[in-house]
Every structure is written in C-alpha cells, then in structure tokens.
Amino acid sequence: VQLQASGGGLVQAGGSLRLSCASSGRTFSNYGMGWFRQAPGKERELVAAINWSGSSTYYADFVKGRFTISRDNAKNTVYLQMNSLKPEDTAVYYCAAAVYRMLSTTIQLYNVWGQGTLVTVSS
C-alpha cells in the first residue's frame, strides 16, 4: 500500500493550490481518507476528512469555507482544493488512509500515510 501526495508549492496569500493523493496497492474505495498538516514545531493536525464514498466530509474550523476535500474512486485519488490561502496555512501536508470506510477524525485511526508535500504561503 502506498500513498503519493503531490501539488504543493509556493503561493502568495489569497492564492489557490490543489493537492492530490494517489493510492496504489489496495481497494481505495474501502477506506476513509484524510488530509493532515504539520507546521514546524507544531503537532500534526487534521485538516479535512472524507468517507469512502465521498458523501460525508469534515473540515477543521480553520479551513472551513476555504478548503474542499473530494475523492475519485475510479482514479484512486483524493484531492484537497485550497483557496484563499493564508501564511498560517504553511505546512507539510500529508494524506492518510483510515482503518475504516467511515469518516474518521481521530489521527490514531489512520494507519497508512503518504510522504507529505510542502505548501508555503507568502504574505
């Protein structure tokens, strides 16, 4: 099982980026997925999560209204559309696969992690 995250980069405040996370090696549609981030000196935190079908989503308060998580099970890929980016969004972003098909908001329920992609937002 492997997760490959991509799409990070340098963007000015107010700009947009779309992160992608491609899965291989197991049945992607059997698992909920999540995007986490970790800034220097801070703990890893949940940004958004989605259930197996995409019918249920969760957003952390600090990204509500700005970020959108989605998935394409035919392409084994989960996305994070990030709009109105702020300097405080600067972090390494990780995608992760959960143990269950349902939406999971607890980091301990994620057992497969991608390698992370760096997002830097300049002011």
C-alpha positions as CSV (number, residue, x, y, z in Angstrom):
1,V,0.0,0.0,0.0
2,Q,1.4,3.4,-1.0
3,L,0.1,6.9,-1.0
4,Q,1.7,9.5,-3.1
5,A,0.9,13.2,-2.4
6,S,1.6,16.0,-4.8
7,G,0.6,19.5,-5.7
8,G,2.4,21.5,-3.0
9,G,4.4,24.6,-3.8
10,L,4.9,28.3,-3.1
11,V,1.9,30.6,-3.5
12,Q,1.0,34.1,-2.4
13,A,-1.6,34.8,0.2
14,G,-5.0,34.7,-1.3
15,G,-4.0,32.2,-3.9
16,S,-5.0,28.6,-4.5
17,L,-3.5,25.1,-4.7
18,R,-4.9,21.7,-5.3
19,L,-3.2,18.7,-3.6
20,S,-3.6,15.2,-4.9
21,C,-3.0,11.9,-3.3
22,A,-2.8,8.8,-5.4
23,S,-3.3,5.4,-3.8
24,S,-2.0,2.0,-5.0
25,G,-1.9,-1.5,-3.7
26,R,-5.4,-1.9,-2.1
27,T,-9.0,-1.2,-2.8
28,F,-9.1,2.6,-2.4
29,S,-12.9,2.8,-2.1
30,N,-12.9,0.7,1.1
31,Y,-11.3,3.4,3.2
32,G,-11.9,6.8,4.5
33,M,-9.2,9.4,3.7
34,G,-7.9,12.4,5.4
35,W,-5.5,15.4,4.9
36,F,-3.4,16.4,7.8
37,R,-0.7,19.1,8.1
38,Q,2.3,19.8,10.3
39,A,3.9,23.1,10.7
40,P,7.5,23.5,12.1
41,G,7.4,23.0,15.9
42,K,3.7,22.0,15.9
43,E,1.8,18.8,16.1
44,R,0.3,17.2,13.1
45,E,-3.4,18.2,12.8
46,L,-6.4,17.1,10.8
47,V,-7.4,19.4,8.1
48,A,-10.2,17.5,6.3
49,A,-11.6,14.0,6.1
50,I,-13.9,12.1,3.8
51,N,-15.7,8.8,3.9
52,W,-15.3,6.0,1.4
53,S,-18.0,7.3,-1.0
54,G,-17.4,11.0,-0.7
55,S,-20.9,11.6,0.7
56,S,-19.6,12.8,4.1
57,T,-16.9,15.3,4.8
58,Y,-15.3,17.0,7.8
59,Y,-13.3,20.3,7.9
60,A,-11.3,21.8,10.7
61,D,-12.6,25.2,11.7
62,F,-9.5,26.9,10.5
63,V,-10.2,25.8,6.9
64,K,-14.0,25.8,6.7
65,G,-15.2,27.7,3.7
66,R,-11.7,27.8,2.1
67,F,-10.7,24.1,1.5
68,T,-12.6,21.3,-0.2
69,I,-11.8,17.6,0.1
70,S,-13.0,15.3,-2.6
71,R,-12.2,11.8,-4.0
72,D,-12.4,10.0,-7.3
73,N,-12.6,6.3,-6.5
74,A,-12.2,5.4,-10.2
75,K,-8.8,7.1,-10.2
76,N,-7.8,6.0,-6.6
77,T,-7.2,9.6,-5.8
78,V,-8.2,12.1,-3.1
79,Y,-7.9,15.8,-3.5
80,L,-7.7,18.9,-1.4
81,Q,-8.6,22.2,-3.1
82,M,-7.2,25.0,-1.1
83,N,-8.5,28.6,-1.8
84,S,-7.9,31.9,-0.1
85,L,-4.6,30.6,1.3
86,K,-3.1,32.4,4.3
87,P,0.5,32.4,5.6
88,E,-0.6,30.4,8.6
89,D,-1.5,27.5,6.2
90,T,2.2,27.0,5.5
91,A,3.0,23.4,6.5
92,V,3.8,20.0,5.2
93,Y,0.5,18.4,4.1
94,Y,0.0,14.6,4.4
95,C,-2.7,12.4,3.1
96,A,-3.6,9.3,5.0
97,A,-5.9,6.3,4.7
98,A,-8.1,5.3,7.6
99,V,-8.8,1.9,9.1
100,Y,-12.5,2.2,8.4
101,R,-14.7,3.2,5.5
102,M,-16.5,5.8,7.6
103,L,-15.2,9.4,8.0
104,S,-12.6,9.4,10.8
105,T,-11.5,12.5,12.7
106,T,-9.1,10.7,15.1
107,I,-5.4,10.6,14.0
108,Q,-5.0,7.2,15.6
109,L,-7.5,5.7,13.1
110,Y,-5.2,6.4,10.2
111,N,-2.7,3.7,9.5
112,V,-1.2,4.5,6.1
113,W,0.5,7.8,5.4
114,G,1.8,9.5,2.3
115,Q,5.2,11.2,2.2
116,G,3.9,14.8,2.6
117,T,4.0,17.8,0.3
118,L,5.2,21.2,1.3
119,V,2.8,24.2,1.0
120,T,4.4,27.6,1.5
121,V,2.2,30.7,1.5
122,S,3.9,34.0,1.3
123,S,2.5,37.3,2.7
